[in-house]
Amino acid sequence: MKIYNLLTFGLIASVFSSCSYFDRFENKAAQINRYENVSLSLIHENRLLNARIDRLKYQISKLESKNSFLSIKLDKVSSNSRSRKIASVPVLVPKNDMVKDDVYNWSSSDLLKIARVEFDKKNYEKSSQHFYSFYSKYSNDERINDEFLFEAGIAAFESKVHYDWSNTLFSNLITTYPNSKYFRGAKLWRGLTYLKEGKNSEFFKTVEEFRKKYRNTDEWNILSRNYEKMVQRYKQ
C-alpha cells in the first residue's frame, strides 16, 4: 500500500509539474470560456434580430397599405365618385359599431393596440373604427402624432366607407406636421379622398400642386403617368 501511494503520488506530481499540461489545461479552459461568451452573445443578438424582424414586418405592412394607391385605376375611381354623395359630417359611432365602447369601456392603449392589430390583418373597417375612436376620445394623447394620423387615415380610406374620417386625419397631419416625412403622402391620399367624395376640382388642385411643387418625387412620378387623362376629365 505504501509503495502504491508513493507511485500514485509520484505520478500525480509528475503530471501536475509538467508545464505543457498546465498550458494545455489553461488553453482548454480559455477556449471553453470563449465558446460560452460567444454563445451568450449570439443568443442576445438573436433576440435583438427577432425583435427587429417583428418591427420590420409591421413597417412592411404599413408600406403595403401606403403604396396601395398604385393599384387604384382612375377610371374606376371616377365612376365611383360620380355615384357617391359628398361625405356628411363625421360620425363617431357608425351603424356597424365594432368598437362597442359602451360595453367594453376600452382603455386608450387597448383601442390603439386593436386598431394596429386589425390594420396588420387588413381588416380596415374595424381598424379605422378603433383608430378614430381613439382619436376622438383621447384627442390630447401624445401618441396622436404624424405617424398615427397617417396610418389611421389610410385605414379609414381603405375601409371604403369612412372617407370623411380619412379627410379629417390627413388634413390634421398636413396642418400640424408640415415637415413630416408623411406630409406629401398625406396630401396625395387626401387628394384621392377628394376624388372618392366627388370633389373633383379639389382632387385636380392636388394634382396641380404636385406638378408645380413636387415634380422630383415618387408621388408625382405616379400621377404624371395619367396627367393628360386627369386634365381632360377633372380640369374646370
FENTALIN-V961603 format. One record per residue. N is the residue number from 1. RES is the residue in one letter. SS is DSSP state (h for helix, s for strand, l for the rest). PSI is psi in whole degrees, 0 to 359 (none if undefined). OMEGA is omega in degrees with one decimal (none if undefined). Layout:
# FENTALIN-V961603
N RES SS PSI OMEGA
N RES SS PSI OMEGA
This chain:
# FENTALIN-V961603
1 M l 320 -179.9
2 K h 319 178.8
3 I h 318 179.7
4 Y h 316 179.7
5 N h 319 179.8
6 L h 317 178.6
7 L h 317 179.7
8 T h 314 179.7
9 F h 319 -179.9
10 G h 320 179.3
11 L h 313 179.2
12 I h 316 -178.5
13 A h 318 -178.1
14 S h 323 -179.8
15 V h 308 -175.4
16 F h 349 175.5
17 S l 354 -178.8
18 S l 122 180.0
19 C h 323 -177.7
20 S h 324 178.9
21 Y h 313 178.9
22 F h 321 178.9
23 D h 313 179.7
24 R h 319 -179.7
25 F h 314 -179.4
26 E h 321 179.1
27 N h 319 178.8
28 K h 317 179.2
29 A h 318 179.6
30 A h 322 179.6
31 Q h 316 178.1
32 I h 319 178.4
33 N h 316 179.9
34 R h 317 178.8
35 Y h 317 -179.9
36 E h 317 179.5
37 N h 317 178.4
38 V h 318 179.8
39 S h 315 179.0
40 L h 320 179.1
41 S h 319 179.9
42 L h 322 177.5
43 I h 314 179.4
44 H h 317 -179.7
45 E h 322 179.1
46 N h 320 177.4
47 R h 317 178.9
48 L h 320 -179.9
49 L h 320 178.1
50 N h 319 178.0
51 A h 320 179.2
52 R h 321 177.9
53 I h 318 178.2
54 D h 317 179.2
55 R h 321 -179.5
56 L h 323 177.2
57 K h 319 179.4
58 Y h 317 178.9
59 Q h 321 179.0
60 I h 318 178.5
61 S h 318 179.9
62 K h 321 -179.8
63 L h 325 177.4
64 E h 318 179.1
65 S h 320 -179.8
66 K h 323 -176.0
67 N h 7 -177.1
68 S h 340 179.2
69 F h 345 177.8
70 L h 331 -177.9
71 S h 358 -179.3
72 I l 125 178.5
73 K l 129 -175.5
74 L h 325 179.9
75 D h 318 -179.5
76 K h 317 178.9
77 V h 319 -178.5
78 S h 315 -178.6
79 S h 324 177.6
80 N h 322 -175.9
81 S h 328 -179.9
82 R h 332 -178.1
83 S h 352 -177.1
84 R l 138 176.3
85 K l 156 177.2
86 I l 139 -174.2
87 A l 146 178.8
88 S l 186 178.2
89 V l 137 -178.5
90 P l 136 178.1
91 V l 124 -176.1
92 L l 316 -178.6
93 V l 106 179.4
94 P l 167 179.9
95 K l 316 178.0
96 N l 74 -173.3
97 D l 112 178.8
98 M l 355 -179.9
99 V l 312 179.9
100 K l 51 -177.0
101 D h 331 178.6
102 D h 338 178.7
103 V h 312 -172.7
104 Y h 340 179.2
105 N l 59 -175.5
106 W l 146 168.6
107 S l 165 179.7
108 S h 319 -179.0
109 S h 322 179.2
110 D h 316 178.5
111 L h 314 -177.5
112 L h 320 179.8
113 K h 314 -179.9
114 I h 319 179.8
115 A h 316 -176.1
116 R h 325 176.3
117 V h 314 179.7
118 E h 328 176.0
119 F h 314 179.3
120 D h 327 179.0
121 K l 357 -177.4
122 K l 26 171.3
123 N l 75 -167.4
124 Y h 329 178.8
125 E h 310 179.8
126 K h 318 178.8
127 S h 312 -176.9
128 S h 323 179.0
129 Q h 318 179.6
130 H h 321 175.7
131 F h 312 -174.1
132 Y h 330 174.7
133 S h 318 176.0
134 F h 314 -178.1
135 Y h 320 -177.4
136 S h 319 -173.9
137 K h 328 -176.4
138 Y l 55 -172.6
139 S l 337 -179.6
140 N l 7 -178.9
141 D l 135 -177.4
142 E l 344 178.9
143 R l 350 173.9
144 I l 85 -179.5
145 N l 191 -176.9
146 D h 323 179.7
147 E h 317 178.2
148 F h 310 -176.7
149 L h 321 179.8
150 F h 313 -178.5
151 E h 315 179.2
152 A h 323 177.8
153 G h 319 177.9
154 I h 317 178.6
155 A h 316 179.9
156 A h 317 178.9
157 F h 312 -176.3
158 E h 344 175.5
159 S l 340 -179.3
160 K l 19 -180.0
161 V l 315 -168.3
162 H l 58 179.2
163 Y h 331 176.3
164 D h 321 177.4
165 W h 314 -178.0
166 S h 322 177.3
167 N h 314 179.6
168 T h 314 -175.9
169 L h 314 179.1
170 F h 321 178.7
171 S h 321 177.3
172 N h 315 179.6
173 L h 313 -177.0
174 I h 319 -178.1
175 T h 318 -172.1
176 T h 328 -173.8
177 Y l 68 -177.6
178 P l 343 179.8
179 N l 10 -177.1
180 S l 150 174.8
181 K l 345 178.7
182 Y l 2 -172.0
183 F h 305 -177.8
184 R h 321 177.8
185 G h 319 178.4
186 A h 322 178.0
187 K h 317 -179.6
188 L h 315 178.8
189 W h 322 177.6
190 R h 323 176.2
191 G h 316 177.2
192 L h 327 176.1
193 T h 317 176.5
194 Y h 317 -178.8
195 L h 318 178.4
196 K h 328 -179.7
197 E l 357 -178.6
198 G l 11 179.6
199 K l 72 -172.8
200 N h 322 -178.5
201 S h 323 178.0
202 E h 322 176.8
203 F h 314 -177.3
204 F h 327 175.1
205 K h 321 177.7
206 T h 315 178.8
207 V h 314 -179.7
208 E h 325 178.0
209 E h 319 177.5
210 F h 322 179.9
211 R h 323 -175.6
212 K h 324 -172.4
213 K h 330 -169.3
214 Y l 47 -175.9
215 R l 334 -177.8
216 N l 38 -178.8
217 T l 161 177.2
218 D h 325 -178.6
219 E h 314 179.5
220 W h 326 177.4
221 N h 323 178.2
222 I h 311 -177.6
223 L h 323 -173.8
224 S h 335 -178.6
225 R l 334 -178.2
226 N l 20 -172.5
227 Y h 316 -178.0
228 E h 319 177.5
229 K h 319 -178.2
230 M h 324 177.4
231 V h 313 -178.5
232 Q h 325 -171.6
233 R h 324 -168.7
234 Y h 346 -179.6
235 K l 133 -178.7
236 Q l none none
